Structures are given as structure tokens and as C-alpha cells.
Amino acid sequence: MNLDLTFFNWAVVSSFLLKGLYFSVFLTVVATLGGIFFGTLLALMRLSGKKWLDMPAAIYVNGMRSIPLVMVILWFFLLVPNIIGRPIGPEYSAVITFVAFEAAYFSEIMRAGIQSIPRGQVFAGQAVGMTYGQNMKLVILPQAFRNMLPVLLTQTIILFQDTSLVYAIGAYDLFKGFDTAGKNFGRPEEAYLLAAVVYFVLCYSLSWLVKRLHKKIAIIR
């Protein structure tokens, strides 16, 4: 492989990569926030003790976790427009799919976090007259979020890596930016090599920060 350093310049970055990086980061943030929100609701449904809430949530979570993400992306992108009668677009399709898919994974993280809180704290909240919702909102969930923060952030890093799968439906993410730049400049090898380096640097740096955070949380405990 003959590396041409003229390929690595700001014109390539500004023309092709920044647009893809923006969408990858946007998709990661939206999918994380949406996944945590709906995942927490699913976790509460599974822990409610009511079968009519537990069963649908369990079916959804186990079903989503048993299907490869790329298949969910393709199914939603190809089938939903036929159902609603109009195209959605790859970017909107990616956002909706990622939120729905990641909710299943964040649900299990939050369920584990809620179950890690000593039952005595639940009983203490009930003893002072708190309802189930107040107890969860004011006592259990804040502690669960703190306990699960490193795991939530690790899942977010994995989510960022998974955003490259939207390439399958033509969404313009970071990987698509590298691919487009490589094809336009006739340097596909350099483009894919640089993509691997950028993903590695970003994900390794974020993983290092998560480890540091985990140590600080452990000291606070």
C-alpha cells in the first residue's frame, strides 16, 4: 500500500469527515439519552411485579437483544416506509432504530442498578410515607444512576462504535465520510486505515476516562 500524505489534510477533514463525525456524535447522544429514558421505563416495568407490565417489557428487551443491530436497522429502513406509505430517510431511520434498540440494553443496565440498591432503603422510603413513584424518583434511581454510570458510559462508547452500521442504509456517519473521501481521492486504503486509527483513538480515550471515573466513584463509596 502506497501512503500518500497529501490525502491527510484539512480539506479532506472539513469536506468529508466533520459532517460524518457530527452525525455520529449526534446519533450517539440522542440514542443514549433516549435509550436511558425508555430503558429506565422498561426496567421499572420489569420490576413492577405486575405481569401485564413485566411480560411485554421482557418480550421487548429479550427480543431486541437477540437480533443483530444491523438487521433491525435494515428492517426498519426497508419495511416501515411500506407500512406508513412514505420514506423516512436514512438519518431519521437510524435515530429511531438506535433509540429503540439501545433501550433494551440500557434497560438491563438500569434494572441491575436498581436491584443493587439495598432493600432497606426501599423500606425506609415506604416507612416515611413515600409512594412507589416518589421512592424510585427520590431515593432509588439517583443511587442507581450513580452506581451504573461507568457501565452506562461504556455502553455509550459501544454505541458510538455501532453508529458505523448506519453505513448499510446510506446515512452519512463518520465511517461514510472516510469511505467517501477515500473514493473521491482514489485512496481507499489510506481512508480505511485512518478511520481505524480515529475510531481507536476516540474509543480508547473515552474508555480511559471511564476507568478514571470508575475509580473515583469507588473511592466515594
KAMOKA-V507997 format. One record per backbone hydrogen bond with DSSP energy under -1.0 kcal/mol. NH is the residue of the N-H (numbers start at 0). CO is the residue of the C=O. If there is no record, write none. Layout:
NH,CO
NH,CO
//
This chain:
6,3
7,4
8,6
12,8
13,9
14,10
15,11
16,11
17,12
20,16
21,17
22,18
23,19
24,20
25,21
26,22
27,23
28,24
29,25
30,26
31,27
32,28
33,29
34,30
35,31
36,32
37,33
38,34
39,35
40,36
41,37
42,38
43,39
44,40
45,41
46,42
52,49
53,49
54,50
56,52
57,53
58,54
59,55
60,56
61,57
62,58
63,59
64,60
66,63
71,67
72,68
73,69
74,70
75,71
76,72
77,73
78,74
79,75
82,78
83,79
84,80
92,88
93,89
94,90
95,91
96,92
97,93
98,94
99,95
100,96
101,97
102,98
105,101
106,102
107,103
108,104
109,105
110,106
111,107
112,108
113,109
114,110
115,111
116,113
120,117
122,118
123,119
124,120
125,121
126,122
127,123
128,125
129,124
134,130
135,131
136,132
137,133
138,134
139,134
140,135
143,139
144,140
145,141
146,142
147,143
151,147
152,148
153,149
154,150
155,151
156,152
157,153
158,154
159,155
160,156
161,157
162,158
163,160
164,161
165,162
166,163
167,164
168,165
169,166
170,165
172,170
176,172
177,173
178,174
179,175
180,176
181,177
182,178
183,179
184,180
186,181
190,186
191,187
192,188
193,189
194,190
195,191
196,192
197,193
198,194
199,195
200,196
201,197
202,198
203,199
204,200
205,201
206,202
207,203
208,204
209,205
210,206
211,207
212,208
213,209
214,210
215,211
216,212
217,213
218,214
219,215
220,216
//
